[in-house]
Every structure is written in structure tokens, then in C-alpha cells.
Amino acid sequence: MKVLKVLSFGLLALILLVTACSPAAPTAPAQPAAPAATAQPAPAQAATQPAAPAATQAPTQAAAPATSSEKVELTFSVWGDPEELKVLQSLADDFSKENPNIKITVTVADWTTYWDKLQTQLAAGTPPDVFAMDAPLYPDYQSRGVIMNLQPYIDRDKFDLSDYYPTALQCYKTPDGYYGLPRDVQPSVMYYNKDMFDAAKVPYPDDTWTWDTVIQEGQKLTKPNQYAIWTDLWDMELYWASAIWQNGGQSLSPDNSKTLIGEPAAMGAWNWFHDMIFKYKIMPTPASAQQFGDPFESGNVAMTPAGHWVVPLYSKVSFHWDVAPLPKGKVRAGVMNSVGFVIAKATKHPEEAWLFEKYLVGKPGQTKVTADGLGVPAMKSIANSDLFLKQTIAPIHEQVFLDAMNYAQVKPCFRGYNEWSTAIGDGMTPIWNGDADLKTTLDQIIPKADDILKNAQK
């Protein structure tokens, strides 16, 4: 859910291959916007041939959990900011109170540092016992055998998944079960600055807004040092995947073997963004937006699309704001991602790690995360409760997020996603800064993106 890049797919494959050759893990029954600040990614390295996926094995039955008073320490790693650390540390402390023989050591890092450190730990054979996973990246980790199959534990403990949104589970399901489970769902909605709309005498956005409305009303909201709308166009999650779907197009073929961002329907979405930046000048270029940090938080744009992860950040601003549905194109559509948790296959404490995983993704964890505004609960019963709908962190219409789940499509999850998205994000940035032609650049990017998809499926 971030717009930052992690290590290239080729490097990831190499590291995980090294990990696969490390000493065997203890016997155990045989992994998801974004909260960290957005930053410009470094150029991706050239693709190398990925290691072959680990052989798929049918899950074995988990033994009954042994009762033990042995003191166990688990390491738990996530990305985020200091505020999220407080939330998760409190959650870990609550778990340890209920399970006094298990101590949880929580570490939180920014997005880039988190993934860099995780690769180093995997290569050294010392990964955290439990760690956060961005759903699109999950297939790369799952297919190389570095995370534990949870299905035997789910079956043994009759851990009920029926209350979870099916779309929340979609990326984590494999032919031999789940290797990760979702903490939340992150459907994209439109955040808007009510004070700017009031000053410009523009009605607040609602479900009647279309792409044309954004351009028409956006011109009234734009003035020196103020823009109508901003989105980071590097990553598909924040807006461009939604816009392509809204225009009747697709970003990828159903089997993730072909890049379709140059097809006519996708071109209509790209042209809409291009017109907002260069024709109507209601949206800043990436270079211009950098001066503001987060242009919505700084009060320099009237609207921005994002998931629920920004609510704790925006709750601290001085202006009034709310959320609305994304404007409609030819159809109503939006993107949805999730953060999940996985257990390292190399953990020395699989039973205790599973106990903590259940706590994180079950009602205790989702209740705590919901109360602090970090996401939309993956469990429907909690999402539709007053805990979410009437949370006090910000006086906004939370129902908008639940309504968005009715038309949200899952952000693609496949091997090689990171390198594919980096090739597109890096390749298209010159377009949005006015330094490259849209069609010419896409003609250059798409073959490279298709090569990445081809290599990832080998």
C-alpha cells in the first residue's frame, strides 16, 4: 500500500534462494496505500531470472498445542510510524498479559527500511517470528518457502474465516491453504478539505461526482499555491488503477501475463490525469508537490484519494475535512488493498507465533487497530459495528469506506509485482513532470513490464 519500492524482484529471489539453503527450520505443520510517508523510489535494478518456486505440498495436520510455562520471546516487525508503534506495542502488551509466558518484542520502521531489513534477516536465517505483509508482495514470499503454512493450524483450531471480507482473503489464499491472514482492508476513497470547498462555494463531493465534475469544480478550487486535487501517480493503489477500471479498462490480463495500460480504455484514464496537470492545471506535477510534503496534510490541495491508513495523520490537521466516494467514470470502481501478518517458516516457536497471529488478525487485534483508526476491519462484524462507524479519532463518514467495499476491486497480487510496478512508476514519472510524451513513453515501458511478468512466471 505504499508508493515506495522495495528491493527488486531479482534481488529478492536471490536472497530467498540463499535462505532456502540455510539450515532447516524446526519441524512445524506443513502471509498486506500507506502508513509510512510517501517518497520517490530509487530506480529499479534490471530483472534477473527468479528462483524456481518452492514445491507445493499438501498441508499436514497440526499436532495439538502443548501446554507449557516455558518463557518464550517472539519478535514482531511491521512498517509504520511512531504512532503505529504505540498501538501495536499496546496490543502486544495486552496479549502478553493474557499469555504471561510469551513476551513480544515489537519493531517498527519506515517502509523502505522495513523491507531492506527483512531481506537481510531472511538471508541470515534470522527473520522476525511474525511480520507484516503487503498483499501484492505476498506471492513472492509465499512461493519461495520462507513463510509458514497456517492452514494446518486453522483447521486444527477451527479458526473461523467466514466473517472476513472475501476480498480481504483473496490474495492470501493458495491451493494448499493460507500462509498469511489480513489485518484490515483499505478501499480507496476521496478525502476533501471542507474549508477550501466552503471558501470557493463549491458543494462537497458526493456519489454524483464524475470525472467531468472534478475538472469543472476543480478549476474553482485552484488558485496560487492551491490545487484542486493531488495523487501520487507512481503507484497504482492511490488512483490510477481505480481510474482505469472506472473507464472500463484493465491494468493486466486475467493471468497476469500481459500489461494492458496502453489499451484505449487505460489511455482515457491517463489522458484525464494528464489534462488535470497540464491543460486545466488543477493538479500539481510530482516535482511541484514535493515542496508540500503531503499536499493534503499541508493544506495545499482540496482533494486526495487514499485508504484509511491516513486517518490518524489527518486527524491532527487544523482544517475540517471528510471523505466521499471516488468520482465515477463510465462505471463506479475503486481499488482495495490489505495489510496482513505472516509467520516465518524459520520460527523456533510456531505454536506461540500462531497464538499471537490469531490474536492480531482476530477480534482482539482488529478491535484495537480499529479504535485507533489504522484501517477498515477485515472482519465484517467489526466493520459494521459502532466501533468502526462511530470511532472518535476523526468526525468523518466512515460508512463511505464500507460502501466502497461494494465496488472495490483487489489490487493485483502476483510474483514480480514489485519489479513490475517499479518499472511503470519510474518509467511514467517523467510524463507527469512534463519531460516525456505519454504515448511514446508507454510504448517503451510496456514491453519491459511484460518481460518482467514473463520472467516472474518461470
C-alpha positions as CSV (number, residue, x, y, z in Angstrom):
1,M,0.0,0.0,0.0
2,K,2.8,2.3,-0.3
3,V,4.1,4.0,-3.3
4,L,7.7,3.2,-2.5
5,K,9.8,0.4,-3.9
6,V,11.4,-2.4,-2.0
7,L,14.2,-4.5,-3.4
8,S,13.9,-5.6,-7.0
9,F,12.3,-8.9,-7.7
10,G,15.6,-10.4,-8.9
11,L,17.4,-9.4,-5.7
12,L,14.6,-10.7,-3.7
13,A,14.7,-14.0,-5.5
14,L,18.4,-14.3,-4.9
15,I,18.1,-13.6,-1.2
16,L,15.2,-16.0,-0.7
17,L,17.2,-18.7,-2.6
18,V,20.0,-18.2,-0.2
19,T,17.5,-18.5,2.7
20,A,16.2,-21.7,1.3
21,C,19.7,-23.2,1.5
22,S,20.1,-22.3,5.2
23,P,19.7,-24.9,8.0
24,A,16.3,-26.4,8.2
25,A,13.7,-24.8,10.4
26,P,12.3,-26.7,13.4
27,T,9.5,-29.1,12.4
28,A,6.2,-27.3,12.1
29,P,3.0,-28.3,10.4
30,A,3.2,-28.4,6.8
31,Q,1.5,-14.1,4.6
32,P,-0.6,-6.8,3.5
33,A,-2.0,2.7,0.2
34,A,0.3,3.5,3.1
35,P,1.1,4.3,6.8
36,A,4.7,5.5,6.1
37,A,5.2,8.8,4.4
38,T,5.3,8.8,0.6
39,A,8.7,9.3,-1.0
40,Q,10.1,9.0,-4.5
41,P,11.5,5.5,-5.2
42,A,15.0,4.7,-6.4
43,P,15.4,3.3,-9.9
44,A,14.8,-0.4,-10.1
45,Q,17.6,-2.8,-10.9
46,A,17.5,-4.9,-14.1
47,A,15.5,-8.1,-13.7
48,T,17.3,-11.3,-13.1
49,Q,15.8,-14.7,-13.5
50,P,13.8,-15.6,-10.3
51,A,14.5,-18.7,-8.4
52,A,12.0,-21.5,-9.1
53,P,9.1,-21.5,-6.7
54,A,9.2,-23.9,-3.8
55,A,7.3,-27.2,-4.4
56,T,3.7,-27.0,-3.2
57,Q,3.0,-29.7,-0.6
58,A,-0.3,-30.6,0.9
59,P,-0.6,-29.2,4.4
60,T,-0.1,-31.7,7.2
61,Q,-2.2,-31.9,10.3
62,A,-1.1,-29.8,13.2
63,A,-0.4,-31.5,16.4
64,A,-2.5,-30.5,19.4
65,P,-0.9,-27.4,21.1
66,A,1.3,-28.4,24.1
67,T,0.7,-26.5,27.4
68,S,3.9,-25.1,28.7
69,S,5.1,-22.5,31.2
70,E,8.4,-22.1,29.3
71,K,9.2,-18.4,28.8
72,V,9.2,-17.6,25.1
73,E,10.2,-14.3,23.3
74,L,8.7,-13.6,19.9
75,T,9.9,-10.8,17.5
76,F,7.2,-8.9,15.7
77,S,8.1,-6.5,12.9
78,V,5.9,-4.0,11.0
79,W,6.3,-0.9,8.9
80,G,4.7,2.4,10.1
81,D,5.4,5.5,12.2
82,P,5.8,6.1,16.0
83,E,2.0,6.4,16.5
84,E,1.5,2.9,15.0
85,L,4.3,1.6,17.2
86,K,2.3,2.7,20.2
87,V,-0.8,1.0,19.0
88,L,0.9,-2.3,18.2
89,Q,3.0,-2.2,21.4
90,S,-0.1,-1.8,23.4
91,L,-1.7,-4.7,21.5
92,A,1.4,-6.9,22.2
93,D,1.3,-6.0,25.9
94,D,-2.3,-7.0,26.1
95,F,-1.5,-10.3,24.5
96,S,1.3,-10.9,27.0
97,K,-1.0,-10.2,29.9
98,E,-3.2,-13.0,28.7
99,N,-0.2,-15.2,27.9
100,P,2.4,-14.3,30.6
101,N,4.9,-16.9,29.3
102,I,5.2,-15.1,25.9
103,K,7.0,-11.8,25.5
104,I,6.6,-9.8,22.3
105,T,9.3,-7.5,21.1
106,V,7.9,-5.1,18.6
107,T,9.9,-3.2,16.0
108,V,8.5,-0.6,13.6
109,A,10.4,1.0,10.7
110,D,9.6,3.2,7.8
111,W,8.5,1.4,4.6
112,T,11.9,1.2,2.8
113,T,13.9,0.4,5.9
114,Y,11.4,-2.3,6.9
115,W,11.8,-4.3,3.6
116,D,15.5,-3.8,3.4
117,K,16.0,-5.1,6.9
118,L,13.6,-8.0,6.3
119,Q,15.7,-9.2,3.3
120,T,18.8,-9.1,5.4
121,Q,17.2,-11.1,8.1
122,L,15.9,-13.7,5.7
123,A,19.3,-14.0,4.1
124,A,20.9,-14.5,7.6
125,G,18.2,-17.0,8.6
126,T,17.1,-14.8,11.5
127,P,13.7,-13.3,10.3
128,P,11.2,-12.0,12.8
129,D,8.8,-14.6,14.1
130,V,5.8,-12.7,12.9
131,F,5.9,-9.8,10.4
132,A,3.6,-7.6,8.4
133,M,3.0,-8.3,4.7
134,D,1.7,-6.1,1.9
135,A,-0.8,-8.2,0.0
136,P,0.7,-7.6,-3.6
137,L,4.1,-8.8,-2.3
138,Y,2.8,-11.9,-0.6
139,P,3.1,-14.3,-3.6
140,D,6.9,-13.6,-3.8
141,Y,7.4,-14.7,-0.2
142,Q,4.9,-17.5,-0.1
143,S,6.2,-19.1,-3.3
144,R,9.7,-19.4,-2.1
145,G,9.1,-21.2,1.2
146,V,10.1,-18.6,3.7
147,I,6.7,-18.2,5.5
148,M,4.8,-20.9,7.3
149,N,1.6,-22.6,6.1
150,L,-1.1,-21.6,8.5
151,Q,-3.8,-23.9,7.1
152,P,-3.0,-26.9,9.5
153,Y,-3.4,-24.6,12.5
154,I,-6.6,-23.0,11.0
155,D,-8.0,-26.5,10.5
156,R,-6.9,-27.8,13.9
157,D,-8.3,-24.8,15.9
158,K,-11.3,-24.4,13.7
159,F,-10.3,-20.7,13.2
160,D,-13.4,-19.2,11.5
161,L,-12.8,-17.2,8.4
162,S,-16.4,-16.8,7.4
163,D,-16.6,-13.3,9.0
164,Y,-13.8,-11.9,6.8
165,Y,-14.5,-10.0,3.7
166,P,-13.8,-12.5,0.8
167,T,-11.8,-9.8,-1.0
168,A,-9.6,-9.4,2.1
169,L,-8.7,-13.1,1.9
170,Q,-8.3,-13.3,-1.9
171,C,-4.5,-12.5,-2.1
172,Y,-3.6,-14.8,0.7
173,K,-5.4,-18.0,-0.5
174,T,-3.2,-20.6,-2.2
175,P,-4.0,-24.1,-3.4
176,D,-2.7,-25.6,-0.2
177,G,-4.2,-23.0,2.1
178,Y,-3.4,-19.7,3.8
179,Y,0.2,-18.6,4.6
180,G,-1.0,-15.3,5.9
181,L,-4.2,-13.6,7.1
182,P,-5.4,-10.0,6.7
183,R,-5.5,-7.4,9.5
184,D,-7.5,-4.9,7.6
185,V,-8.9,-3.8,4.2
186,Q,-8.0,-0.5,2.6
187,P,-10.6,0.7,0.0
188,S,-9.7,3.9,-1.6
189,V,-12.0,7.0,-1.1
190,M,-11.7,10.7,-1.7
191,Y,-10.5,12.9,1.2
192,Y,-11.6,16.6,0.9
193,N,-10.8,19.8,2.7
194,K,-14.2,21.2,3.7
195,D,-12.8,24.7,4.5
196,M,-11.5,25.0,0.9
197,F,-14.8,23.9,-0.6
198,D,-16.6,26.4,1.7
199,A,-14.3,29.3,0.7
200,A,-14.8,28.5,-3.0
201,K,-18.5,28.0,-2.6
202,V,-18.2,24.6,-4.2
203,P,-20.6,21.8,-3.0
204,Y,-18.9,18.9,-1.2
205,P,-18.2,15.9,-3.4
206,D,-20.7,13.0,-3.2
207,D,-21.7,10.0,-5.2
208,T,-23.0,12.2,-8.1
209,W,-19.5,13.4,-8.9
210,T,-17.9,12.3,-12.2
211,W,-14.5,12.9,-13.8
212,D,-16.1,15.9,-15.5
213,T,-17.2,17.3,-12.2
214,V,-13.7,17.1,-10.8
215,I,-12.4,19.2,-13.7
216,Q,-15.4,21.7,-13.7
217,E,-15.4,22.3,-9.9
218,G,-11.7,21.8,-9.6
219,Q,-11.0,25.0,-11.5
220,K,-12.9,26.9,-8.9
221,L,-10.8,25.3,-6.2
222,T,-7.5,26.2,-7.8
223,K,-5.5,29.4,-7.1
224,P,-1.9,30.3,-6.5
225,N,-0.3,27.8,-4.1
226,Q,-3.5,25.8,-4.0
227,Y,-4.7,22.9,-6.2
228,A,-8.0,21.1,-6.5
229,I,-6.6,17.6,-6.4
230,W,-3.4,15.6,-5.8
231,T,-2.5,12.0,-6.1
232,D,0.8,10.2,-6.3
233,L,0.8,8.6,-9.7
234,W,3.8,6.4,-9.0
235,D,1.8,3.5,-7.5
236,M,-1.4,2.1,-8.9
237,E,-3.1,1.9,-5.5
238,L,-3.7,5.6,-4.8
239,Y,-5.7,6.3,-8.0
240,W,-4.6,5.1,-11.4
241,A,-5.8,1.5,-11.1
242,S,-9.2,2.8,-10.0
243,A,-9.3,5.2,-12.9
244,I,-8.5,2.6,-15.5
245,W,-11.3,0.3,-14.0
246,Q,-13.7,3.3,-14.0
247,N,-13.0,3.8,-17.7
248,G,-13.8,0.1,-18.5
249,G,-10.2,-1.0,-18.8
250,Q,-7.7,-3.3,-17.0
251,S,-4.1,-2.9,-15.9
252,L,-3.3,-6.6,-16.5
253,S,-4.6,-9.6,-18.3
254,P,-6.5,-12.1,-16.1
255,D,-3.5,-14.4,-15.9
256,N,-1.1,-11.5,-15.1
257,S,0.9,-12.2,-18.2
258,K,0.3,-9.0,-20.2
259,T,0.4,-5.3,-19.3
260,L,-2.7,-3.5,-20.6
261,I,-2.0,0.0,-19.5
262,G,-1.6,1.1,-23.2
263,E,-5.1,-0.1,-24.3
264,P,-7.7,2.5,-25.3
265,A,-9.7,2.4,-22.0
266,A,-6.5,2.8,-20.0
267,M,-5.3,5.7,-22.3
268,G,-8.6,7.5,-21.4
269,A,-7.6,7.4,-17.7
270,W,-4.0,8.5,-18.4
271,N,-5.3,11.4,-20.5
272,W,-7.6,12.5,-17.7
273,F,-4.7,12.8,-15.3
274,H,-2.6,14.5,-18.0
275,D,-5.3,17.1,-18.7
276,M,-5.7,17.8,-15.0
277,I,-2.0,18.5,-14.6
278,F,-1.2,20.3,-17.9
279,K,-4.4,21.5,-19.5
280,Y,-6.5,22.6,-16.6
281,K,-3.6,22.9,-14.1
282,I,-5.8,21.8,-11.2
283,M,-3.2,19.1,-10.1
284,P,0.5,19.7,-9.3
285,T,3.3,17.8,-11.0
286,P,5.2,15.4,-8.8
287,A,8.1,17.9,-8.7
288,S,5.8,20.7,-7.6
289,A,4.0,18.5,-5.0
290,Q,7.3,17.6,-3.3
291,Q,7.6,21.1,-1.7
292,F,4.4,20.5,0.3
293,G,5.3,17.0,1.7
294,D,1.8,15.6,1.8
295,P,-0.1,18.3,-0.1
296,F,-3.4,17.5,1.6
297,E,-2.0,17.5,5.1
298,S,-0.2,20.8,4.4
299,G,-3.4,22.4,3.2
300,N,-2.3,22.9,-0.4
301,V,-4.9,20.7,-2.1
302,A,-8.6,20.4,-1.7
303,M,-8.9,16.6,-2.5
304,T,-6.7,13.5,-2.5
305,P,-7.6,9.8,-2.8
306,A,-6.3,7.3,-0.2
307,G,-7.2,4.4,2.1
308,H,-8.0,4.6,5.8
309,W,-4.3,4.5,6.8
310,V,-4.1,8.3,6.6
311,V,-6.9,9.0,9.1
312,P,-4.5,9.1,12.1
313,L,-2.3,11.5,10.3
314,Y,-5.1,13.7,9.0
315,S,-6.8,13.7,12.4
316,K,-4.1,16.2,13.6
317,V,-4.6,18.9,10.9
318,S,-6.2,22.2,11.8
319,F,-8.8,22.3,9.0
320,H,-12.1,20.5,8.7
321,W,-12.2,17.5,6.3
322,D,-14.3,14.5,5.4
323,V,-14.4,11.6,2.9
324,A,-16.5,10.9,-0.2
325,P,-16.7,8.2,-2.8
326,L,-14.3,8.4,-5.7
327,P,-15.8,10.2,-8.7
328,K,-17.4,7.9,-11.2
329,G,-16.1,7.3,-14.7
330,K,-18.0,5.1,-17.2
331,V,-18.6,2.8,-14.2
332,R,-18.1,3.1,-10.4
333,A,-14.9,1.3,-9.3
334,G,-12.1,1.6,-6.8
335,V,-9.0,-0.3,-5.6
336,M,-8.7,-2.2,-2.4
337,N,-5.5,-3.4,-0.7
338,S,-4.8,-5.0,2.7
339,V,-2.1,-5.4,5.3
340,G,-1.7,-8.9,6.6
341,F,0.5,-10.9,9.0
342,V,2.7,-13.9,8.3
343,I,4.8,-16.3,10.4
344,A,8.4,-17.0,9.4
345,K,8.9,-20.7,8.5
346,A,12.2,-20.5,10.4
347,T,10.5,-19.6,13.7
348,K,11.6,-21.7,16.6
349,H,8.2,-21.1,18.3
350,P,5.5,-21.9,15.7
351,E,2.7,-22.6,18.3
352,E,3.3,-19.3,20.2
353,A,3.6,-17.4,16.9
354,W,0.3,-18.9,15.7
355,L,-1.3,-17.9,19.0
356,F,-0.1,-14.3,18.5
357,E,-1.1,-14.3,14.8
358,K,-4.7,-15.4,15.8
359,Y,-4.7,-12.5,18.3
360,L,-3.5,-10.0,15.7
361,V,-6.0,-10.9,13.0
362,G,-8.8,-11.9,15.2
363,K,-11.2,-9.8,17.2
364,P,-8.8,-8.6,19.8
365,G,-6.3,-7.2,17.3
366,Q,-8.9,-5.9,14.9
367,T,-10.7,-4.2,17.7
368,K,-7.6,-2.4,18.8
369,V,-6.5,-1.4,15.3
370,T,-10.0,-0.1,14.5
371,A,-10.2,2.0,17.6
372,D,-7.0,3.8,16.6
373,G,-8.1,4.4,13.0
374,L,-5.4,2.4,11.2
375,G,-7.7,0.6,8.8
376,V,-11.1,-0.8,7.9
377,P,-11.5,-4.1,9.8
378,A,-11.2,-7.2,7.7
379,M,-13.9,-8.8,9.8
380,K,-17.4,-7.7,8.6
381,S,-18.9,-7.8,12.1
382,I,-16.4,-5.3,13.4
383,A,-16.5,-3.1,10.3
384,N,-20.3,-2.8,10.6
385,S,-20.2,-2.1,14.3
386,D,-20.2,1.3,16.1
387,L,-16.6,0.7,17.0
388,F,-15.7,1.5,13.4
389,L,-18.7,3.5,12.2
390,K,-18.6,5.9,15.3
391,Q,-14.9,6.0,16.1
392,T,-13.8,9.2,17.7
393,I,-10.4,9.7,16.1
394,A,-12.0,11.9,13.4
395,P,-15.6,13.1,12.8
396,I,-15.9,11.7,9.3
397,H,-18.4,9.5,7.5
398,E,-16.9,6.0,8.0
399,Q,-19.8,4.4,6.0
400,V,-18.2,5.7,2.8
401,F,-15.4,3.2,3.3
402,L,-17.9,0.3,3.7
403,D,-19.9,1.5,0.7
404,A,-16.6,1.5,-1.3
405,M,-16.1,-2.2,-0.5
406,N,-19.2,-2.9,-2.6
407,Y,-17.4,-1.9,-5.8
408,A,-13.7,-2.1,-4.9
409,Q,-11.5,-4.5,-6.9
410,V,-8.5,-6.1,-5.3
411,K,-5.1,-4.7,-6.0
412,P,-3.2,-7.2,-8.1
413,C,-1.1,-9.8,-6.2
414,F,1.4,-11.8,-8.1
415,R,5.1,-12.9,-8.3
416,G,7.1,-10.0,-9.6
417,Y,4.6,-7.3,-8.6
418,N,7.2,-5.1,-7.1
419,E,9.5,-5.0,-10.1
420,W,6.6,-4.6,-12.5
421,S,5.1,-1.7,-10.6
422,T,8.5,-0.1,-10.2
423,A,9.1,-0.2,-13.9
424,I,5.8,1.5,-14.5
425,G,6.1,4.0,-11.7
426,D,9.7,5.1,-12.5
427,G,9.1,5.0,-16.3
428,M,6.0,7.2,-16.2
429,T,7.2,9.9,-13.7
430,P,8.9,12.0,-16.5
431,I,5.4,12.2,-18.1
432,W,3.8,13.8,-15.1
433,N,6.7,16.2,-14.7
434,G,6.2,17.3,-18.4
435,D,9.5,15.8,-19.5
436,A,8.2,13.0,-21.7
437,D,5.4,12.2,-24.1
438,L,2.6,9.9,-22.8
439,K,2.1,7.6,-25.7
440,T,5.8,7.3,-26.6
441,T,6.8,6.5,-23.1
442,L,4.1,3.9,-22.6
443,D,5.2,2.2,-25.8
444,Q,8.7,1.9,-24.2
445,I,7.5,0.8,-20.8
446,I,5.0,-1.9,-21.7
447,P,7.5,-4.3,-23.3
448,K,9.8,-4.0,-20.3
449,A,6.9,-4.6,-18.0
450,D,5.8,-7.7,-20.0
451,D,9.3,-9.1,-19.8
452,I,9.1,-8.8,-16.0
453,L,5.8,-10.7,-16.0
454,K,7.2,-13.4,-18.2
455,N,10.3,-13.9,-16.1
456,A,8.2,-13.9,-12.9
457,Q,6.1,-16.8,-14.2
458,K,9.1,-19.1,-15.0
